[in-house]
Each structure stands twice: as structure tokens, then as C-alpha cells.
Amino acid sequence: MIHTADYGRALFELARQEGMDGEIQREMTEVCAILETEPAYIRLLDSPALPKEQRLFLLEEAFSGLSQYHLNFLKILCEKHAVNQYAACCKAYYKLYDQAHHILRATAMTAVAMSPDQKEALQKNLRR
């Protein structure tokens, strides 16, 4: 088992240093969505029954469009049989990204659904 906060921080620091933190954050959101819908694929990538070379090939085939740093990060997780912890690494990355960009996440809870105009007005007020 890996320490996901450390892995997320390591990727964030590298991405920030290279000026790619926003790009990798967007990529992570996409990869998380894909992996969330394919738990069998995660198990396959983490399986010790499949040789490492094959698991890495599968990653490269599926995610060849990612930045090299991000793809290499996924390969490291795959080598450690820790792709199942990718989402937790992403959460750590997102937290650091938000802190670095002075982003504070909020959830609006209302008694009735907000109209699109109300949502837009709320977002506008929160951006101040």
C-alpha cells in the first residue's frame, strides 16, 4: 500500500514546477472518470497474475494521449499494484492545486432546485 498523499504531492510539485499543474489536473479528472466506470480494468492493471510488461503496455495503449509525467505516474502506480489508489492520489493533488490557485470549493444546499440564473448569480458572487 502506498501513501497516496505523498504520491499526489510528488506529482503536483513536478507538474507545478513544469507549469503543467492545470493540464495534469484536467487529465486526472478524465482518467478518474474512466477508471471509476471500469473497476475490472483497475483490477487487471493491479493483478500480479499479468506480467508487468503487459500491464504497462495496456496503460500506454489506453492513455497514450496523457502528458508524459502523468503517464509515468500511472506506470509507477501500476508497477506497485496501486492503480486502485489512483483516485486517492488525485484527491491529494486536487487539494494542493486548489490551495496553490486560491480555490475554495463550496456546495450550495437549497430547499428547492436553483434556476440556471440563480446558479450563475451565486457563482459570480462567490468569485469575488
N, C-alpha and C positions, 0 to 999 in steps of 0.2 A: 504494500500500500504506500502511496506517495503522499507527501504533504502538499495538498493542492494549492494552498495559499502561497507557498514558496514557488511553485511552478508558474502560477498565474502572475506572480510578481516578476519572476525572471523574464517571462515573455513580454510583459508590459514594459519593463525597463529597457529591453533591447528594442522593442518597437518604438518607444518614445525617443530613444537615442537616435534611431534611424529616421525619425519623422514619419513613422508608419502606424502610429497608435490608432488613429481613426480608421484607417484601411483594415487593419487586422481586427479591430472591434467589430466592424461590419461583417467581415468574413466569419468571425466566430459566431455571430448571431445566425448566419445562414447555416453553418456547419452544425450548430446545436439543434436547429430545427430539423435538419436532415437526420441526424443521429437519434433524435427523440422519436422519430417515426419508424426507425429501423433498429430496434433493440437486438435483433438477431445478428445484424451486421456488427454491432459492438461486441457481442459475444464471440463472433468469428475472429475479429481483429485481436481479441484478448486471449484466444484459445491457444494453449501450449501444444495442442494436437497438430496445429498447422505450422509448418516451418516459418521462421522469422522472415525469410526472403519472400515467401508468398504473401504473408500478411502485409509487408511493406509495399509489395507490388500492388496489392489491392488498394492500399491507401493512395498510392501515386496515380493509379488509374481513376479513382473516384474523385480525387481532389487536386488534380494537376493544375487547375486554374488559380489555386491559392498562392499567396506570396510565399517565397521560399522559406522565410523564417517560420511562418505558420505551419507549412507542410512539414518542416523539420521538427517542429514542436509535436505535431501529431505522431510523427515517426518515433520520437522518443517515448511518448506515452505507449505506443504500440509495442515497442521493444520491452517495456517494463510491464506489459499486460495491464495497462492502466487506462485504456481508452474509455472504460466505463466511468472514469473520474473526470472526463473532459468537461462536463457541464459545471462541476465544482471549480475547476481551474478557470473557466470562463467567468464565473461569478466573482472570483478574486480579481481577475483582470478588469471586469466592468467597474468594480468598486474603485480601483486605483485610477481608471480612466475618468470616472466621474469626479473624483477628488482633484485630479490634475486639471480638469476643464471646468471646475467650479459648477458642477451639475448636481442639483439636489432633486432626487426622484420623489414624486408625490402621487398619491392616489386620492381622487375625489370620490367621496361616498355621498350619494344623494338619495332622497326618498323616492324620487321619480327619475326616469332617464332624462339626461340633458339633451337638449337640441344641439345640432351642429353649431349654431351661432353661440349658444351658451358655452360649449366646449372651447370654441375659438376665443371667446372673451376671457374665459378663465386662463387659458394658456398664455394669452397676451399679458394678462395681469401678473402671472407667475414669472414671466421672463424679465420683469423689471428689476 
